Amino acid sequence: MIQIRIDLSELHASLDRARRHRDMTWQQVATEIGCGQSTITRLARGHRPDTQTFLTFTTWLRMPAEAFIELLSPRPQQSQPDLLVEICALLRKRRDLTRRDRDVLEEVIESALKGLPRKPTRIRSEHTVNGPTGPRHVDPSDATAH
């Protein structure tokens, strides 16, 4: 069974960013979207909107609903698309960017992504040492543990 979760905090944060970018009040946003301001307030408090309201929010944001959906139980054969490919596909859909703008942004993003690790790395490294009471894990940054 596939389980999903809507990232409510990111949805509200996106609404807030768009509101500020468009220099609007929450009341103006609610009116333009066609919902009550209380609906947006409930979203901020973690209450999940109904499907129609969710889709209205994403349409107003001009973003796909998938941007706010987290797959909690992915099927084993599923994998995420390459991040650069996904970002570039989004950039190509932008009508407010020239081809040169998109090319420059793609270069910047590709350069930035090269510095990121491919797989999650451990923040703390632990080693096993043999002590008088047997093997134990120690943090190599702790000079007193050796």
C-alpha positions as CSV (number, residue, x, y, z in Angstrom):
1,M,0.0,0.0,0.0
2,I,1.3,3.4,-0.9
3,Q,1.2,6.0,1.8
4,I,1.7,9.7,1.3
5,R,1.9,12.8,3.4
6,I,1.2,16.4,2.4
7,D,4.0,18.6,3.7
8,L,1.7,21.2,5.3
9,S,4.4,23.4,6.7
10,E,6.1,23.7,3.3
11,L,2.7,24.4,1.7
12,H,2.0,27.2,4.1
13,A,5.6,28.5,3.8
14,S,5.2,28.6,0.0
15,L,1.9,30.4,0.3
16,D,3.6,32.9,2.6
17,R,6.6,33.4,0.3
18,A,4.3,34.0,-2.7
19,R,2.1,36.3,-0.5
20,R,5.2,38.4,0.4
21,H,6.6,38.3,-3.1
22,R,3.2,39.6,-4.5
23,D,3.0,42.1,-1.7
24,M,-0.4,40.8,-0.5
25,T,-2.1,40.4,2.9
26,W,-3.5,37.1,4.0
27,Q,-7.0,38.4,3.4
28,Q,-6.1,39.3,-0.2
29,V,-4.6,35.8,-0.7
30,A,-7.7,34.1,0.7
31,T,-10.0,36.2,-1.5
32,E,-7.9,35.6,-4.6
33,I,-7.8,31.8,-3.9
34,G,-11.5,31.7,-3.0
35,C,-11.3,30.4,0.5
36,G,-11.7,31.9,4.0
37,Q,-8.7,33.3,5.8
38,S,-9.5,30.8,8.5
39,T,-8.7,28.0,6.1
40,I,-5.2,29.3,5.7
41,T,-4.9,29.8,9.4
42,R,-5.9,26.2,10.0
43,L,-3.2,25.1,7.4
44,A,-0.6,27.0,9.4
45,R,-1.7,25.1,12.5
46,G,-1.2,21.7,10.8
47,H,-4.8,21.0,9.7
48,R,-4.9,19.2,6.4
49,P,-7.1,20.9,3.7
50,D,-9.6,18.9,1.7
51,T,-8.4,17.8,-1.8
52,Q,-10.1,20.7,-3.6
53,T,-8.6,23.3,-1.4
54,F,-5.2,21.7,-1.6
55,L,-5.3,21.7,-5.4
56,T,-6.6,25.3,-5.4
57,F,-3.6,26.3,-3.2
58,T,-1.1,24.6,-5.5
59,T,-2.8,26.1,-8.6
60,W,-2.6,29.6,-7.1
61,L,1.1,28.9,-6.3
62,R,1.6,27.7,-9.9
63,M,3.3,24.6,-8.6
64,P,2.5,21.0,-9.1
65,A,0.7,19.2,-6.2
66,E,3.6,16.7,-6.2
67,A,5.9,19.4,-4.8
68,F,4.2,19.0,-1.5
69,I,3.6,15.3,-1.4
70,E,6.0,13.0,0.4
71,L,5.9,9.3,-0.4
72,L,6.1,7.5,3.0
73,S,6.2,3.9,1.7
74,P,7.9,3.9,-1.7
75,R,7.8,0.7,-3.7
76,P,11.2,-1.0,-3.8
77,Q,11.6,-0.5,-7.6
78,Q,10.9,3.2,-7.4
79,S,13.7,5.7,-7.2
80,Q,13.9,9.4,-7.2
81,P,14.8,11.2,-10.4
82,D,18.2,12.8,-10.6
83,L,17.9,16.1,-8.8
84,L,19.6,18.1,-11.6
85,V,17.3,16.5,-14.2
86,E,14.2,17.4,-12.1
87,I,15.3,21.0,-11.4
88,C,16.2,21.5,-15.1
89,A,12.8,20.2,-16.1
90,L,11.1,22.7,-13.8
91,L,13.3,25.5,-15.2
92,R,12.3,24.6,-18.8
93,K,8.7,25.0,-17.9
94,R,9.2,28.6,-16.7
95,R,7.9,31.1,-19.3
96,D,9.4,34.1,-17.5
97,L,13.0,32.9,-18.2
98,T,14.9,33.2,-21.4
99,R,16.8,30.3,-22.8
100,R,20.0,32.1,-21.6
101,D,18.6,32.6,-18.1
102,R,17.8,28.9,-17.9
103,D,21.2,27.9,-19.1
104,V,22.9,30.1,-16.6
105,L,20.7,28.8,-13.7
106,E,21.4,25.2,-14.8
107,E,25.1,25.8,-14.8
108,V,25.0,27.4,-11.3
109,I,22.8,24.6,-9.9
110,E,24.9,21.9,-11.5
111,S,28.1,23.4,-10.0
112,A,26.4,23.7,-6.6
113,L,25.2,20.1,-6.7
114,K,28.7,18.8,-7.5
115,G,29.8,19.8,-4.0
116,L,27.0,17.8,-2.3
117,P,27.6,14.2,-1.3
118,R,25.8,11.6,-3.4
119,K,24.6,9.6,-0.4
120,P,23.9,10.7,3.1
121,T,27.0,10.7,5.2
122,R,27.3,10.1,8.9
123,I,28.0,13.3,10.9
124,R,29.9,11.4,13.6
125,S,32.3,8.7,12.9
126,E,32.7,5.9,15.4
127,H,35.4,3.2,15.6
128,T,35.5,0.0,17.5
129,V,38.4,-0.5,19.9
130,N,39.3,-3.4,22.1
131,G,39.5,-2.4,25.7
132,P,40.0,-4.4,28.9
133,T,36.3,-5.3,29.0
134,G,36.0,-6.1,25.3
135,P,35.1,-4.2,22.1
136,R,33.5,-0.8,22.5
137,H,32.5,2.1,20.2
138,V,34.3,5.4,20.5
139,D,34.1,8.7,18.8
140,P,37.5,9.5,17.3
141,S,37.1,13.2,18.0
142,D,37.0,12.4,21.7
143,A,40.7,12.4,22.7
144,T,40.0,11.0,26.2
145,A,38.3,7.9,24.8
146,H,41.5,6.2,23.6
